[in-house]
Amino acid sequence: MRRTVTLGEGRTPLVESSREPRLYFKLESANPSGSYKDRFVAGELQRVLDGGGRACVATSSGNTGSALAAACARCDVACTIVVNEAAPEGKLRQMQAHGARVIRVPGFTVQAAVTAQVLELLEDLSRGQGIAMVVSAYRYCPVGMSRVEAIATEILELLPAANVFVPVGGGGLFSAVSRGAGASAARVFAVQPEGCNTVVSAWREGRADIDPVASTTRISGLAVPFDIDASLAVRQLRQRNDRALTVTDAEVFDAQRYMLAAEGIYCEPAAAAALAGARKARAQRWIGPEDDVVCLVTGHGFKDPDSIAVAASAHPDRKVDAGALRDLLMAEVR
Ligand SMILES: Cc1ncc(COP(=O)(O)O)c(C=O)c1O
């Protein structure tokens, strides 16, 4: 019997902002492992299983690995994941808890040369040993990526002329959303950290080629310093006449704190890049007050406890004996 790979991913909520009219959040963080990568993994692992594969090797900044580890546990597929040394704790623990073998490689996803070396090695290994290589990019895994395109169609069913803001690392997610938007009236905006602006700089300068950069961004998931799907993203941008912009890490962390404190949305920093981009696009009048704006909340707050700890430190807890509790509560509860 054919086994269907699914954990119930997709069809994620689209919620309105509690503060701003016409601002919406697409909660990809509500996917089973906490990021949009569950959509990708469901499609890609299905392809692997249908082809008789029983093992895979993957690269990940964290979320692909978490999603893949969960699906592999369920489907009894052996899974080895190569990650960057600084992958956030929440994502690493997820992979390990599901039983994936995790290998940390310093410089991977940060330095272009190390990243290229690792990818080449895995490609060789995958070809030589017949083990599936899982990377969330069209360049390597177009079948899985095609499942991500549904993010756009789900939004457009409800908001046919939406302005969709997409956090960009390697460029695969943007390419998928842009493809999903097709010939619709939607506009799709690529938002990249200033410290890793592969797509935005090529788009601004009219280049087709992607220049590798020395990434300085601290936003996990968005530090992809050379062309994986970046050139595809630039082609998509030109084809649909869409737009791209950069945001600083500080603007991303500020947007994350706003989402936590004012929208009740528990997200990782990469996910908040979309709102940081939407704010900038508004300030530049790329979008007006009558436009519907959708920010993709691509990953959950549990993924990156360090960034959450910074936001939490503004609201320290207190410890009191039960006898002193009444006075404290009377002073505070209104
Ligand atoms: C939470 C999150 N948002 C956005 C992205 C960017 O996706 P892409 O690398 O396809 O541009 C990633 C990639 O890992 C991610 O984990």
PDBQT file of the ligand as one rigid body, heavy atoms in Angstrom, charges set to zero:
ROOT
HETATM    1  C1  LIG A 401      11.574  30.637   9.152  1.00  0.00    +0.000 C 
HETATM    2  C2  LIG A 401      12.128  30.822   7.781  1.00  0.00    +0.000 A 
HETATM    3  N1  LIG A 401      11.688  31.832   7.038  1.00  0.00    +0.000 NA
HETATM    4  C3  LIG A 401      12.163  32.057   5.791  1.00  0.00    +0.000 A 
HETATM    5  C4  LIG A 401      13.130  31.233   5.229  1.00  0.00    +0.000 A 
HETATM    6  C5  LIG A 401      13.661  31.572   3.862  1.00  0.00    +0.000 C 
HETATM    7  O1  LIG A 401      13.461  30.602   2.894  1.00  0.00    +0.000 OA
HETATM    8  P1  LIG A 401      14.439  30.518   1.624  1.00  0.00    +0.000 P 
HETATM    9  O2  LIG A 401      15.787  30.081   2.132  1.00  0.00    +0.000 OA
HETATM   10  O3  LIG A 401      13.814  29.530   0.727  1.00  0.00    +0.000 OA
HETATM   11  O4  LIG A 401      14.522  31.887   1.047  1.00  0.00    +0.000 OA
HETATM   12  C6  LIG A 401      13.611  30.146   5.970  1.00  0.00    +0.000 A 
HETATM   13  C7  LIG A 401      14.624  29.231   5.420  1.00  0.00    +0.000 C 
HETATM   14  O5  LIG A 401      15.181  28.407   6.079  1.00  0.00    +0.000 OA
HETATM   15  C8  LIG A 401      13.105  29.930   7.278  1.00  0.00    +0.000 A 
HETATM   16  O6  LIG A 401      13.520  28.916   8.042  1.00  0.00    +0.000 OA
ENDROOT
TORSDOF 0
